[in-house]
Amino acid sequence: MPNGKPAGVRCIQLDEANRCKLFGKPERPEVCQRLRPQLEMCGANRDEAMAILTRLEDASAPR
């Protein structure tokens, strides 16, 4: 996403199965390449992941 991805906005590079269309390609952003998903961040399924990530975004938002 040329101007960055706001929190809570779906990445435009995700396909219908929520897989990254840039995975393994040189144009994949460095932040995505360095991300190492952990159970504490992803939970056991998509709903858990979204709840966890929402809490993390809320906790780290500028006040």
C-alpha positions in Angstrom: 0.0 0.0 0.0 1.9 3.0 -1.3 1.0 5.3 1.7 1.1 2.7 4.3 -1.7 0.5 5.8 -3.8 2.0 8.5 -4.6 -0.2 11.5 -7.7 -2.2 11.0 -7.6 -1.9 7.2 -7.3 -5.1 5.2 -4.1 -5.3 3.1 -4.7 -5.0 -0.6 -2.2 -7.7 -1.2 -4.2 -10.5 0.5 -6.0 -12.9 -1.8 -9.4 -14.6 -1.2 -7.7 -17.2 1.1 -6.0 -14.4 3.1 -2.6 -15.3 1.7 -0.1 -12.7 0.7 0.2 -12.2 -3.0 3.7 -10.8 -2.5 5.1 -13.6 -0.4 8.6 -14.6 -1.7 8.8 -11.6 -4.1 11.4 -8.9 -3.8 8.7 -6.1 -3.7 7.3 -7.5 -0.4 7.7 -4.8 2.2 10.5 -5.2 4.7 8.1 -5.0 7.7 6.2 -8.0 6.3 9.4 -9.9 5.6 10.6 -9.4 9.2 7.3 -10.3 10.8 7.5 -13.7 12.6 4.0 -14.6 13.6 3.7 -16.1 17.1 0.7 -17.8 18.8 0.5 -14.9 21.2 -0.2 -12.6 18.2 -2.2 -14.9 15.9 -4.2 -17.1 18.3 -5.7 -20.3 17.1 -7.9 -18.8 14.3 -8.7 -15.6 12.4 -11.2 -14.3 14.9 -8.7 -14.7 17.8 -6.0 -13.1 15.7 -8.2 -10.1 14.9 -9.1 -9.7 18.6 -5.5 -9.8 19.7 -4.3 -7.5 17.0 -7.0 -5.0 17.8 -6.0 -5.0 21.4 -2.4 -4.5 20.5 -3.3 -1.6 18.1 -5.4 0.1 20.8 -2.7 -0.3 23.4 0.0 1.2 21.1 -2.1 4.0 19.6 -0.9 7.6 20.2 -2.9 9.3 23.0 
